[in-house]
Each structure stands twice: as C-alpha cells, then as structure tokens.
Amino acid sequence: VRNYMIRRLGHSVFIVMGLMAMLFFAVNVLGDPVELLAGDDATQEVIDAMRTKYGLDRPMYVRFGDFFFNFLTGDFDRSIRHHIQARELVFDRLPNTAVLAMVAWG
C-alpha cells in the first residue's frame, strides 16, 4: 500500500508539472498581453517599458522557471487586469468553486 501511494504521489507531481507547462505555454502562445494592455496608440517605447515592468522581455524558459517557483511558494504576484494580488482573486472565488465541484460530483 505504501509503495502504491508513493507511486501515485510521484505521478501526481508529474501531472501537475505538465498541466502547469501547458497553462504557461498556452497563455504565452496566444500573444503578447502588453500589446492588449497598451492599446493601439501606444508607442514602441511604452510597449518596451511595459514588457520590462512585467518581466516579459526575459526568455520564456526563465519566465517559466519563475512561474513554477512562484506557484510552489504561493506567490501569484499581482493581477495585471485587476491590480490586486492574484492570490486574493483565487481565494475569494474558491468557496464558490468548491460548491460547484461538490454539486458536480454528486
């Protein structure tokens, strides 16, 4: 039983890492969020400054490493859209998500 649980836990770690990689790359493949935030009339200097501010000027593998480390430490940084800690957004909605999950399960 112990070996089975260890094996399942090991598989779960790889599944979570795979899901995180898919999420990260899906968000990054869809386009540059800075161009959406800056608007059509933003100059290239403004766009470059925003990329630097949000760390989007760094290589993708560095950003993925930061994304993964921040996930492990619970640091979700600030929401670009809502200008508050992303952790607050997640945890504020968690009770409703749990209710929906319980209803769906049974």
WOTA-V923324 format. One record per helix or strand of 2 or more residues. SS is the DSSP state (H for helix, E for strand). FROM is the first residue (numbers start at 0). TO is the last residue. Records with the same first field share a line. If there is no record, write none. Layout:
SS->FROM-TO + FROM-TO
This chain:
H->1-28 + 32-37 + 43-52 + 59-72 + 85-104
